[in-house]
């Protein structure tokens, strides 16, 4: 597993799980709730430390910390605090389970997670899903999706993308030509070619293919996907391309659109802020500032309120001038 060091949340030191558990119990005991204490502790400890606090809480008080948070807090702030308490290894599997549960499927969540995770992370998600929910993730997803969108999800679920290595320029040229013929030069589109090449080639290979494609066709690959495909398949192909180019830039854009315009997509905002806070949120902040001429901090400040805003700003970890 890659060692991520570009997160905004790191291990807190000096750390005392017992003292934190006692402070949290005090914050929730009796009349009224001290939200400030809760959000300060939970946003400044990393996930492993939060799990230790939950364990100490149960040992000391015979109570479940997450249950207490749910009964004391409400709304988006509650969702954010409970999300922070979810064990890191379970986070993606839980999000996927909820995306395919009940009426209607949340394609946006399937797209975001499966386009952005590394092959090793995908393998891990499948294992955890089976252990936790006694179900095969691929079976669940194929049961809820269809067509070319389903096929690309299945390809990504294999977690078998070629490992990065020396790039073969002849194969780069060939793949770029094949994609050009499958899209721009064809009446209709050969979606399968796009699915196979974008879903299985290595990251460094595909970056060269995108450059070569631009030279051959005069178009960015994103423009072709936009013209040649539609609906969920188009969104998934574009997400894959963006993540091949830069995962932090993809998440910066995801965060930007979760807050842009009327209303906020809080589920996406919470999911990305929590899941990337220990991985690459510093890089995401940098891309956000570069691409949207404002900082992530400013946008959260403007778009959210109350304890929910305070907690998100602490996770964000600072302002980018």
Buried (B, 14 or more C-beta within 10 A) or exposed (E): EEEEEBBBBBEBEEBBBEEBBBBBBEBBEEEEBBBEBBBBBBBBBBBEBBBBBBEBBEEEBEEEBBEBBBEBBEEBBBBBBBBBBBBBBBBBBBBBBEBBEEEEBBBBBBBBBBBBBBBEBBBBBBEBBEEBBEEEBBEBBBEBBEEBBBBBBBBBBBBEBEEEEEBEEEEBBBBBBBBBEBBBEEEEBBBEBBBBBBBBBBBBBBBBBBBBBBEBBEBBBBBBBBEBBEEBBBBBBBBBBBBBBBBBBBBBBBBBEBBEEEEBBBBBBBBBBBBBBBBBBBBBBBBBBEEBEEBBBBBBBEBBEEBBBBBBBBBBBEEBE
